[in-house]
Amino acid sequence: MFTEAQVNDAIVEMKVPNVTSWELFSQVPNFKVYRRSVPNSSLKEYKVLGSYPDLPTRYLLRAYTDLDFRKSWDSNMIGWKALPNHRLHFTAKFPWPLYPRDYVYELRTQEFAEGVVCVNGKSVFDEAAPERSGTVRVDEFRQDVVIQPTEDGRGCNIWFGYYDNPKGNIPSSIINWAAKSGIPSFLNSMRDAGLRLMKTDEESGVLDEKIQPMSSTATPLPVNC
């Protein structure tokens, strides 16, 4: 889990990005995607900074963490299973002809002052989810998200860190293409999903004024490219 100091650093970065050791990898409206090499590895880690000016924090969280709803907008999602102790097992499609990848990781959510929310996921070993034939287990995975409501409450600012080792001899050109197209696509799809939730609440007269509680059946998942 992030400490309060780490969360505060992320909030500062939302206004003044610390990208000295990072390269600008891609850019879409309201978001910049940075990456850098992982020490002693050919792999990359990613950092995303930006905002959804028209999507309140509560709707981003619902779109991001409601797994049943996520099935309606994430075309890479194959399936998931809740495990004990804040853990889950998630399977994702990878570009043909690659095998699907699956993840087993622990998920923690923390709420801080002024409506700031931090979500941390990290890969773990769990006997309840053994490896399966035809699927590659991703056993190096980390995902950290800090969400801060905008001052007017109508949107939210985001700091997002991500790293995984998909394993296999995947050409760097495919990884670059997948990340460059997949991350922006995921950001856009998640925004659209959150706006649909907000529209549904508006039409039904429901005011979702509070952050939805997290549970083993409502947990963030890997971003799949």
Number of C-alpha atoms within 10 A of each C-alpha: 15 16 10 12 9 13 21 15 15 24 19 13 16 20 11 10 13 12 13 6 9 15 14 14 16 16 15 13 10 11 17 16 22 20 20 16 14 12 8 6 8 9 16 17 16 22 22 24 20 20 21 21 15 14 21 24 27 22 25 23 22 24 25 19 20 18 20 13 15 19 13 10 15 18 13 18 21 14 14 18 14 16 17 10 9 16 23 26 20 19 23 22 18 16 13 7 6 14 15 19 19 23 27 29 25 21 23 19 20 15 13 12 7 9 15 18 21 23 21 20 25 20 20 15 13 16 6 11 15 10 15 9 7 10 15 18 19 19 18 16 18 18 22 21 21 24 26 25 22 18 10 9 14 13 19 23 24 22 23 19 20 18 20 20 16 20 13 9 7 10 8 11 9 11 16 14 11 15 19 16 12 17 19 20 15 18 16 14 17 21 19 16 22 22 18 14 17 22 13 12 13 12 8 9 9 11 9 13 10 10 16 15 9 18 14 17 17 19 23 26 23 19 18 19 20
